Amino acid sequence: MSAYLFNRVAQALFVLWAAFTISFVLLQAMPGDAILIKFQNPDLGLTAEEVAEIRASYAVDSSVPMQYARTIGKFLAGNFGYSVQVGVPVSSLLAAHLPATLKLAGLGFLLAAILATVIAFLSSLAPFAWLRGALQSVPSLFISIPTFWLGIMLIQIFSFRLKLVPLINPGPWQELILPVATLAVPISAPLAQVLVRNIDEVMTRPFVAVARAKGATRLWVLWRHVAKNALLPTLTIAGVLFGELIAGAVVTETVFGLNGIGGLTERAVGSQDAAVLQAIVVLSALAFVIINLAVDLLYPVLDPRLRTKTGAVA
């Protein structure tokens, strides 16, 4: 078990290092200079020497390897640097914008899991083949809908036409109804597809036939015997989908004007604020790694067969 844990932690650290390095290289390759764009404005009246001092204060006047070593050292110490455009620590910006994104992502994933479970169970219990086929085609429809288009359509239908969800001065929870639905629908599609396939596979196993032969109903067998076995493989895709969840949250926050990490990312891209973008990439990678590491470590706990294998390896 110790070897299994060490391998998973080592892989997680490698992913974090790769995310930091790739994002650093790409940001360095961006055309333009955020500091020059902001401080060489003639309206500010700064001299070339003063602009050079500002560049030195942001440590962007040194060589790229030196900047890489300095930046990764600061990140390891929890120092994400300063935003060029706002002039405040990046950690303060993240602390101010992260709660809104966490609330949106958490509720979106919860709703996606509920939608996926309902679709999978209904398709398994459907009494007619045509109804089962229709339910199984729903995830394909969900996954093909662009997030931004879905958000606009939900606004048109539920806010402008039906007037059920206000857009002007909504309550703290009212403003999350449409964004959460926009985020959950495309995320639920792959979850439902994997869950449906797992349920179909588990339903063919001998213990299911034995339970049905004893008089158990399909619903009872599905809930008591099939669900746990079918949910285990779904954990993997759930962890992988977290990356898509982050990307969807950025688009959703932009469509609905939410003040989260998505809006912060949009502004940072527009102003080429490299420190903010670097921190957001690393933070997203960290969240992705933690979720997937938790899934990897949870697998042996939930599946005794894997526990035996990892114990044998250890």
C-alpha positions in Angstrom: 0.0 0.0 0.0 2.9 2.4 0.7 4.3 1.8 -2.8 0.9 2.5 -4.3 0.6 5.7 -2.3 4.1 6.8 -3.2 3.5 6.2 -6.9 0.3 8.2 -6.9 1.8 11.1 -5.0 4.8 11.2 -7.3 2.5 11.3 -10.3 0.5 14.1 -8.8 3.7 16.1 -8.2 4.9 15.5 -11.7 1.5 16.8 -13.1 1.8 20.0 -11.0 5.4 20.6 -12.2 4.4 20.0 -15.8 1.4 22.4 -15.5 3.6 25.1 -14.0 6.4 24.6 -16.6 4.1 24.5 -19.7 2.1 27.5 -18.6 5.3 29.4 -17.8 6.7 28.7 -21.3 3.5 29.7 -23.0 3.1 32.9 -21.0 6.7 33.8 -21.9 5.9 33.2 -25.5 3.0 35.6 -25.5 3.5 38.7 -27.7 3.7 42.0 -25.9 4.6 43.0 -22.4 2.0 43.7 -19.8 4.2 46.1 -17.8 5.0 48.1 -20.9 1.4 48.1 -22.0 0.3 49.6 -18.7 3.2 51.9 -17.7 4.4 53.3 -21.1 1.1 55.0 -21.4 1.9 58.7 -22.2 -0.8 59.8 -19.9 1.2 58.5 -16.9 4.2 60.6 -17.8 6.8 58.0 -16.7 10.3 58.2 -18.0 12.1 55.2 -19.5 14.2 54.9 -16.3 11.1 54.7 -14.1 9.6 52.1 -16.4 12.8 50.1 -16.2 12.7 50.3 -12.4 9.1 49.0 -12.4 10.2 46.1 -14.6 13.0 45.3 -12.2 10.6 45.4 -9.3 8.5 42.7 -11.0 11.7 40.7 -11.8 11.0 40.5 -15.5 14.2 42.1 -16.6 16.3 39.0 -15.9 16.9 36.0 -18.1 14.1 33.4 -18.7 15.8 30.6 -16.7 16.3 33.0 -13.8 12.6 34.1 -13.9 11.6 30.4 -14.0 13.7 29.5 -11.0 12.6 32.6 -9.0 8.9 32.0 -9.9 8.8 28.3 -9.0 10.6 29.1 -5.7 8.0 31.7 -4.8 5.2 29.3 -5.7 6.6 26.6 -3.5 6.7 29.2 -0.7 3.0 30.2 -1.4 3.9 33.5 -3.0 2.1 34.0 -6.3 3.5 37.5 -6.9 1.7 40.7 -7.8 -0.9 41.5 -10.4 0.5 44.0 -12.9 -2.9 45.5 -13.7 -4.4 45.7 -10.2 -1.1 46.1 -8.2 -2.2 43.8 -5.4 -1.0 40.3 -4.4 -2.3 37.6 -6.6 -3.2 35.5 -3.6 -5.6 38.3 -2.5 -7.3 38.2 -5.9 -7.7 34.5 -5.7 -9.1 34.6 -2.2 -11.7 37.2 -3.3 -12.8 35.3 -6.4 -12.4 31.7 -5.5 -15.5 31.2 -3.2 -17.9 32.1 -6.0 -16.3 29.6 -8.3 -16.2 26.9 -5.7 -19.9 27.3 -5.0 -20.7 27.2 -8.7 -18.5 24.2 -9.4 -19.7 22.3 -6.3 -23.4 22.8 -7.0 -22.9 22.1 -10.7 -21.1 18.8 -10.1 -23.8 17.8 -7.6 -26.6 18.5 -10.0 -24.6 16.7 -12.8 -24.3 13.6 -10.6 -28.0 13.7 -9.8 -28.9 14.1 -13.5 -26.6 11.3 -14.6 -27.9 8.9 -11.9 -31.6 9.6 -12.8 -30.9 9.1 -16.5 -29.0 5.9 -15.9 -31.6 4.4 -13.5 -34.6 5.4 -15.7 -33.0 3.9 -18.8 -32.3 0.7 -16.9 -35.8 0.4 -15.6 -37.6 1.5 -18.8 -40.2 -1.1 -19.8 -40.0 -0.4 -23.5 -37.0 -0.7 -25.8 -37.8 2.6 -27.6 -38.0 4.5 -24.3 -34.7 3.0 -23.1 -33.1 4.0 -26.4 -34.5 7.6 -26.1 -33.2 7.9 -22.5 -29.8 6.6 -23.5 -29.6 9.2 -26.3 -30.1 12.1 -23.9 -26.4 12.2 -22.8 -25.3 12.5 -26.4 -27.7 15.4 -26.8 -26.4 17.0 -23.6 -22.7 16.7 -24.5 -23.2 18.2 -27.9 -24.7 21.5 -26.5 -22.1 24.3 -26.3 -22.0 25.8 -22.8 -22.3 29.4 -23.8 -25.3 28.7 -26.1 -27.0 26.7 -23.3 -26.5 29.6 -20.9 -28.0 32.1 -23.4 -31.0 29.9 -24.1 -31.7 29.4 -20.4 -31.6 33.1 -19.9 -34.0 33.7 -22.9 -36.5 31.0 -21.7 -36.5 31.3 -17.9 -35.7 35.0 -17.4 -37.0 36.8 -20.5 -40.0 34.7 -21.5 -41.2 32.8 -18.4 -39.8 35.4 -16.0 -39.1 32.7 -13.4 -35.5 33.7 -12.6 -34.7 37.4 -12.3 -31.6 38.8 -13.9 -31.8 42.2 -12.2 -31.0 42.2 -8.4 -31.4 38.4 -8.0 -31.0 36.8 -4.6 -27.7 35.1 -3.6 -29.2 31.7 -4.6 -31.4 32.9 -7.4 -28.3 34.1 -9.3 -26.9 30.5 -9.2 -29.9 28.6 -10.6 -29.2 29.2 -14.3 -25.4 29.0 -14.1 -25.5 25.8 -12.1 -27.9 24.2 -14.7 -25.7 25.5 -17.5 -22.6 23.9 -16.0 -24.3 20.6 -14.9 -26.0 19.6 -18.2 -22.8 19.0 -20.3 -20.9 17.5 -17.3 -23.7 15.0 -16.6 -23.5 13.5 -20.1 -20.3 11.5 -19.9 -21.2 10.5 -16.3 -24.5 9.1 -17.5 -22.9 7.3 -20.4 -20.4 5.6 -18.3 -22.9 4.7 -15.6 -25.4 3.3 -18.1 -22.6 1.1 -19.6 -21.5 -0.1 -16.2 -25.0 -0.9 -15.1 -25.6 -2.9 -18.3 -22.3 -4.8 -17.6 -23.1 -5.6 -14.0 -26.6 -6.7 -14.8 -25.2 -9.6 -16.8 -23.3 -11.0 -13.9 -24.4 -14.3 -12.2 -25.2 -12.8 -8.8 -27.8 -10.6 -10.5 -29.4 -13.6 -12.1 -29.5 -15.5 -8.8 -31.1 -12.5 -7.0 -33.8 -12.2 -9.8 -34.4 -16.0 -9.6 -35.2 -15.6 -5.9 -38.0 -13.2 -6.8 -36.2 -9.8 -6.3 -37.6 -7.0 -8.4 -35.4 -5.2 -11.0 -35.5 -2.0 -9.0 -34.4 -3.8 -5.7 -31.6 -5.6 -7.5 -30.5 -2.4 -9.2 -30.5 -0.5 -5.9 -29.0 -3.1 -3.5 -26.6 -5.0 -5.7 -25.9 -3.2 -9.0 -25.5 0.4 -7.9 -22.3 0.0 -5.8 -20.5 -2.1 -8.4 -21.5 0.2 -11.2 -20.6 3.4 -9.4 -16.9 2.3 -8.7 -15.7 2.7 -12.3 -17.7 6.0 -12.6 -15.4 7.5 -9.9 -12.5 7.6 -12.4 -14.4 9.6 -15.1 -15.8 11.8 -12.3 -12.3 12.8 -11.4 -11.2 13.4 -15.0 -14.3 15.5 -15.6 -13.1 18.0 -12.9 -10.9 19.6 -15.6 -13.9 20.1 -17.8 -15.8 21.4 -14.9 -13.2 24.2 -14.4 -13.3 25.1 -18.1 -17.1 25.1 -18.1 -17.1 27.3 -15.0 -14.9 29.9 -16.7 -17.3 30.1 -19.7 -20.4 30.0 -17.5 -19.2 32.9 -15.2 -18.5 35.0 -18.3 -22.0 34.4 -19.8 -23.7 35.2 -16.5 -21.3 37.9 -15.3 -20.4 36.2 -12.1 -17.4 37.5 -10.2 -15.4 34.3 -9.9 -12.2 32.8 -11.2 -13.7 32.8 -14.7 -14.1 36.6 -14.8 -10.7 37.0 -13.3 -9.2 34.8 -16.0 -10.9 36.8 -18.7 -9.6 40.1 -17.4 -6.1 38.6 -16.9 -6.0 37.3 -20.5 -7.1 40.7 -21.9 -4.4 42.5 -19.9 -1.7 39.8 -20.3 -1.4 39.6 -16.5 1.0 36.7 -16.5 1.2 36.4 -12.7 -2.5 36.0 -12.4 -2.8 33.5 -15.3 0.1 31.4 -13.9 -1.5 31.2 -10.5 -4.9 30.2 -11.9 -3.3 27.5 -14.1 -1.4 26.1 -11.1 -4.4 26.3 -8.8 -6.6 24.5 -11.3 -4.0 21.8 -11.8 -3.7 21.5 -8.0 -7.5 21.0 -7.6 -7.5 18.5 -10.5 -4.6 16.6 -8.9 -6.2 16.5 -5.5 -9.5 15.2 -6.8 -7.9 12.5 -8.9 -5.5 11.5 -6.1 -8.5 11.2 -3.7 -10.2 9.0 -6.3 -7.2 6.8 -6.7 -6.8 6.4 -2.9 -10.5 5.8 -2.5 -10.6 2.9 -5.0 -8.8 0.3 -2.8 -11.0 1.3 0.2 -14.2 0.7 -1.8 -13.0 -2.3 -3.8 -11.4 -5.1 -1.7 -9.9 -6.7 -4.8 -7.8 -3.6 -5.5 -6.9 -3.5 -1.8 -5.5 -7.0 -2.1 -3.5 -6.1 -5.2 -2.0 -2.9 -3.8 -1.2 -4.8 -0.5 0.5 -7.5 -2.5 2.6 -4.9 -4.4 3.5 -3.1 -1.2 
